[in-house]
């Protein structure tokens, strides 16, 4: 991995850390948990992917990849649903569940 990319990744990590550290919403939530008599351990995992973009010369004459649709079923536990709700992510439930 080249040095410039390493530097950019470190910069991104620092920006994410700063954003979380300065968040009043997160600080308030942690404060409420502590007031309720609990210690708080916050561990977040982020997956960041990247690909080098090809120049226009490299992509000239190539067709765009076809869009793909993937369907499947997943089962969510009540904890999964609570987590998604806390992250303000809604999931459509099928009639089969």
Beta strands, then each sheet from edge to edge (+ up, - down):
end
